[in-house]
């Protein structure tokens, strides 16, 4: 699979696209209370279309959904899409984050997101940047800049699981005076700083859930959107279960998560459209997916970099 990023530094917003050489199975699980999506209903197991051509993660709130149109145009030029007679219709699902109040200039005359989607697809590759790029360039969390994160794992059975996420959470991904990540127990090597687990947590009172003390202000102004991909042969129903399990990783890495004010969702995709997976392997894939997503969330914030007119500091400047 390939990932492409396109961003505009003046806009402080961008788009990230995932696609493959051929259509892939996909599903989605939406847990947040304020999602912004396109072509997600057709990913339900009871719908006719099971294979899609691309998934778009974009900034721009509802304006960013138009990035999928630019991706569709580019795919159509490549001859990709669902065949209806002699017409090809690329199937592109999309989800967006709210990044309209992050210090960037949003006074455009023409919606920039179709072009960003097109450029992201044109720039797609196996290797890609993390942090302040693509759809993560303008992302924020409760107290730090967010970003684009990724992590992967090869399971003992040979299956690969990878996660791609745009971290724009109402909650926080760090705790403690040294900015330790909530995802620290799952860190591989020093991929997000090697700060370890916050030992202060044992003496911390988490009983206060007064809304006035929780981070964030504006309803619908946050969202963490992710894609979990595997080369295991999963059908749409199994991918739906994988998406459900993946959300555990989001909840382990962001506190609080899945709030009414977030649009948290996870897409899941399989690059193998044939074969089958037994229940034990399916359960193991779900656990691996949740771990990968936790790591990817921490990496997205860890890799973010400072820029002019930022409204929040990046992790590197505050704790690095």
C-alpha positions in Angstrom: 0.0 0.0 0.0 1.0 3.6 -0.6 0.6 6.8 1.5 0.7 10.3 0.1 0.8 13.6 1.8 0.1 17.1 0.6 0.0 20.2 2.8 -0.1 24.0 2.7 2.0 25.7 5.4 0.1 29.0 5.1 -3.2 27.2 5.3 -1.8 25.0 8.2 -3.8 22.2 6.7 -3.4 19.2 4.4 -4.5 15.8 3.2 -3.2 12.3 3.5 -4.2 9.5 1.1 -3.9 5.7 1.3 -4.3 3.5 -1.7 -3.0 0.4 -3.3 -2.3 -1.1 -6.8 -5.7 -2.7 -6.7 -9.0 -2.2 -4.8 -9.0 -3.4 -1.2 -11.5 -4.6 1.3 -12.4 -2.0 4.0 -14.6 -1.3 6.9 -15.0 1.5 9.5 -16.1 2.0 13.1 -17.1 5.4 14.3 -17.0 6.1 18.1 -16.8 9.9 18.4 -19.9 12.1 18.7 -18.9 14.6 16.0 -17.6 12.7 12.9 -17.2 14.1 9.4 -17.2 11.5 6.7 -17.8 10.5 3.1 -18.7 7.1 1.7 -18.6 5.3 5.0 -22.0 3.7 5.0 -21.1 1.6 2.0 -18.4 -0.1 4.1 -21.0 -1.9 6.2 -20.9 -5.7 5.9 -24.5 -5.7 4.4 -23.7 -3.3 1.5 -23.0 -4.3 -2.1 -19.6 -2.6 -2.5 -16.8 -4.3 -0.5 -13.6 -3.2 -2.3 -12.7 0.5 -2.5 -9.9 2.4 -4.3 -8.6 4.8 -1.6 -9.1 6.4 1.8 -8.6 10.1 2.4 -7.8 11.6 5.8 -8.0 15.4 5.6 -7.9 18.7 7.5 -10.4 21.4 6.7 -13.5 20.2 8.5 -16.4 19.7 6.1 -14.4 21.6 3.4 -11.8 18.9 3.5 -14.2 16.2 2.4 -13.7 17.7 -1.1 -10.2 16.3 -1.1 -11.8 12.9 -2.0 -13.1 14.5 -5.2 -9.6 15.4 -6.2 -8.5 11.8 -5.5 -11.4 10.5 -7.5 -10.4 12.7 -10.5 -6.8 11.4 -10.4 -7.9 7.8 -10.0 -10.3 8.1 -12.9 -7.5 9.4 -15.1 -5.6 6.2 -14.2 -8.6 4.1 -15.3 -9.4 3.0 -11.7 -12.9 2.6 -10.3 -16.0 0.5 -10.1 -17.1 -0.4 -13.6 -20.7 0.6 -14.6 -20.9 -0.1 -18.3 -18.1 1.8 -20.0 -17.9 4.2 -17.0 -15.4 3.9 -14.1 -16.4 5.3 -10.7 -13.5 5.4 -8.2 -14.8 4.5 -4.7 -13.1 6.8 -2.2 -14.0 7.1 1.4 -12.9 10.1 3.5 -12.8 11.4 7.0 -11.9 14.9 8.3 -10.5 16.7 11.3 -11.4 20.2 12.4 -8.3 22.4 12.1 -9.9 25.8 11.2 -8.7 27.6 14.3 -5.1 26.6 14.4 -3.5 29.9 13.3 -3.5 29.2 9.5 -5.0 31.5 6.9 -8.3 30.0 6.0 -9.6 32.9 3.9 -9.5 31.1 0.6 -11.7 32.0 -2.4 -11.6 28.5 -3.9 -11.7 25.4 -1.8 -8.0 24.1 -1.8 -8.8 20.6 -0.8 -9.5 18.9 -4.1 -6.0 20.0 -5.3 -4.5 18.8 -2.0 -6.1 15.4 -2.5 -4.9 15.2 -6.1 -1.3 16.1 -5.1 -1.3 13.7 -2.2 -2.2 10.8 -4.5 0.4 11.9 -7.0 3.1 12.0 -4.2 2.1 8.6 -2.7 4.9 6.1 -1.9 5.8 3.2 0.4 7.9 5.6 2.6 6.3 8.8 3.9 6.9 11.6 6.5 5.3 11.8 10.0 4.5 14.6 12.3 3.6 18.0 10.9 2.8 16.9 7.3 -0.2 15.9 5.3 -3.5 15.9 7.3 -1.4 16.2 10.5 0.2 19.6 9.7 -2.4 21.6 11.5 -3.6 19.0 14.1 -3.7 19.8 17.8 -4.4 18.0 21.1 -5.4 19.4 24.4 -2.0 20.8 25.2 0.4 20.1 22.3 0.5 20.0 18.6 -0.8 16.9 17.1 0.4 15.2 13.9 0.5 12.3 11.5 1.7 9.1 13.1 2.3 5.5 12.0 3.5 2.2 13.5 3.6 -1.4 12.4 4.3 -4.9 13.6 5.0 -8.3 12.1 3.1 -11.0 14.0 4.6 -14.4 14.8 2.3 -15.9 12.1 3.8 -13.6 9.4 0.9 -11.2 9.1 1.7 -7.5 9.1 -0.4 -4.9 10.8 0.1 -1.2 10.4 -1.6 1.9 11.7 -1.8 5.4 10.2 -3.4 8.2 12.3 -4.1 11.9 12.4 -4.0 13.0 16.0 -6.3 16.0 16.6 -7.7 15.0 20.0 -9.7 16.9 22.6 -7.8 14.8 25.1 -4.1 14.6 26.0 -1.6 12.0 24.8 0.9 12.9 27.5 1.0 12.9 31.3 3.6 13.8 34.0 6.2 16.5 34.2 8.4 14.9 31.5 5.7 14.5 28.9 5.5 10.7 29.2 3.0 9.3 26.7 0.0 7.3 27.8 1.1 4.8 25.2 4.5 4.3 26.9 3.9 0.7 27.9 3.7 -0.3 24.2 6.7 1.7 22.9 9.1 -0.2 20.7 12.7 1.0 21.3 12.8 4.8 21.6 10.3 5.5 18.8 8.6 8.3 20.8 11.4 9.4 23.1 11.9 6.5 25.5 10.5 8.5 28.4 9.0 5.4 30.0 5.8 5.2 32.1 4.9 8.1 34.3 5.5 6.8 37.9 3.4 9.7 39.3 0.2 8.0 38.0 0.1 5.7 41.1 -0.5 8.7 43.3 -2.7 10.7 41.0 -6.4 11.2 41.7 -8.4 10.5 38.5 -11.8 10.8 40.2 -12.4 14.4 39.1 -14.5 14.3 35.9 -15.9 17.8 36.1 -16.4 19.0 32.5 -14.9 22.3 33.4 -11.6 20.6 34.1 -11.5 18.6 31.0 -9.5 19.8 28.0 -11.0 21.4 24.9 -13.6 24.0 24.4 -15.5 23.8 21.1 -18.0 21.1 20.3 -17.0 19.2 17.2 -13.6 20.9 17.0 -11.6 17.7 17.5 -11.1 14.3 16.0 -8.6 11.5 15.8 -9.0 9.6 12.5 -7.0 6.4 11.7 -6.5 3.6 9.2 -5.4 0.1 10.3 -4.2 -2.1 7.5 -3.2 -5.7 7.3 -2.2 -8.3 4.7 -4.3 -10.9 6.4 -7.2 -12.0 4.3 -10.2 -10.4 6.1 -13.7 -10.0 4.7 -15.8 -6.9 5.5 -17.4 -8.4 8.6 -14.0 -9.3 10.0 -12.6 -5.9 9.2 -15.5 -4.4 11.1 -14.5 -6.4 14.2 -10.9 -5.3 13.6 -11.9 -1.7 13.6 -13.8 -2.2 16.9 -10.8 -3.8 18.5 -8.5 -1.0 17.2 -10.4 1.6 19.2 -8.9 0.1 22.3 -5.6 1.5 21.2 -7.0 4.9 20.8 -8.5 4.9 24.3 -5.1 3.7 25.8 -3.2 6.6 24.1 -5.6 9.5 24.5 -7.2 10.7 27.8 -10.1 11.3 27.5 -11.1 9.6 24.2 -14.3 9.1 22.2 -15.9 12.2 23.7 -19.1 13.8 22.4 -16.8 16.5 21.0 -14.5 14.3 19.0 -15.3 12.5 15.7 -13.0 9.5 16.5 -13.1 6.8 13.9 -11.0 3.9 12.6 -10.9 2.5 9.1 -9.6 -1.0 8.6 -8.4 -2.4 5.3 -7.1 -5.7 4.0 -4.8 -6.0 1.0 -5.7 -9.6 0.5 -9.1 -10.3 -1.0 -9.0 -14.1 -1.0 -8.4 -16.7 1.7 -9.7 -17.0 5.2 -8.5 -16.3 8.8 -9.5 -18.5 11.8 -11.0 -17.0 14.9 -7.8 -17.2 17.0 -5.8 -15.3 14.4 -8.6 -12.8 14.0 -8.4 -12.1 17.8 -4.7 -11.8 17.7 -4.9 -9.3 14.8 -7.3 -7.2 16.9 -4.8 -7.0 19.7 -1.9 -6.2 17.4 -4.0 -3.5 15.7 -4.8 -1.8 19.1 -1.1 -1.8 20.1 -0.1 -0.3 16.7 -2.6 2.4 16.9 -1.5 3.4 20.4 2.1 3.7 19.2 1.1 5.6 16.1 -0.8 8.2 18.1 2.3 8.8 20.3 4.6 9.0 17.3 2.4 11.5 15.6 2.7 14.0 18.5 6.4 13.1 19.1 7.3 13.9 15.5 5.4 17.2 15.2 7.5 20.2 14.6 7.1 23.9 15.4 6.0 26.5 12.8 5.1 30.2 12.7 1.8 31.2 14.3 1.3 27.9 16.1 -1.3 28.0 18.8 0.3 25.2 20.9 3.9 24.0 21.5 5.1 20.8 19.9 6.4 17.9 22.1 10.0 18.3 21.0 10.1 22.0 22.1 8.4 21.4 25.4 9.9 18.1 26.5 12.6 17.0 24.0 
